[in-house]
Amino acid sequence: MRALQAQFLDVDDLLREAAQGRLRGHGSIMIESSGRIGPLIELLAGAQQFPREYESISFAGAFASHVREAWATGQPFGGGFSDQAGAFPLPLINPVETSDPVWQQWLLHAENAAKNRGFPAGLVASLIGAMGEMQDNVYEHSGAAHTGLVAYAVTDHSFEFVVADRGMGVLETLRQNPDYAHLPDAGAALAEAIKTGVSRFPSASGRGQGFVQLCRSMVTDRAELRFRSGDHALMLCPTHDPLNGDQRLSHTSALAGLTISAIWRAEAL
């Protein structure tokens, strides 16, 4: 059995092989932990897109299996007293609007798990707030909120969250606004989406602040953001000014919807 670490580049290689109908031909592959949950969730989203191709993929550790089960059943995990990671599959109706107590408790636990690891309360509030903004973004823009998932993982050295959906993606979303109907591909759409006021709604509506708020809440040399939609990914790497700093746009294998991975590390890289 071949072993691979759950790195973004490796996950993309697997998706490329799956899209071409060749992944099963590589035999059994064990995905080992890389210390990140973002690549695992991208991989599991790819497995939903090409289920038969991913039949030979297995995982070390329990997190990926729990996420796969949560996504399949709609049942969250990771809200227990000692949990340090979890995932919440989004229901058809925004749990914020329904004041869903399960969502509220799950989010509170993620916040407390980070505080209990020694992360400053103000920082944690900012990160949890950003996670909530991205969750709301799924309902605003994906067109398929029931495919959404929010996940977190806390260690002594990092706080990571992922918000993913398998909806229409950033390109199709922005093209609903005539100002962005000319966008040629998902890469151009991602580059626009992180700018202030960019949305599928007219600029006069004042919408289009979510991604900007996420970036500003994580303006630090210890944060890294990844936006993946369609056949592109945009990385905002450690810098004091993510909106004008180190942006890396890359062409990837096509993955439906939008996946946002954000990590804050307790020690500067």
Secondary structure, DSSP 8 states (H G I E B T S, - for coil): -EEEE--HHHHHHHHHHHHTT-SGGG--EEEE--S-SHHHHHHHHHHHHSTTTTTTEEESSSHHHHHHHHHHH---B--STT-SEEEEE--SS-TTTTT-HHHHHHHHHHHHHHHHTT--HHHHHHHHHHHHHHHHHIIIIIS-GGG-EEEEEE-SSEEEEEEEE-SSHHHHHHTTSGGGTT--SHHHHHHHHTSTT-SSS-GGGT---HHHHHHHHT-BTTEEEEEEEEEEEEEE-SBS-TTTS-EEEEEEEEEEEEEEEEEEESS--
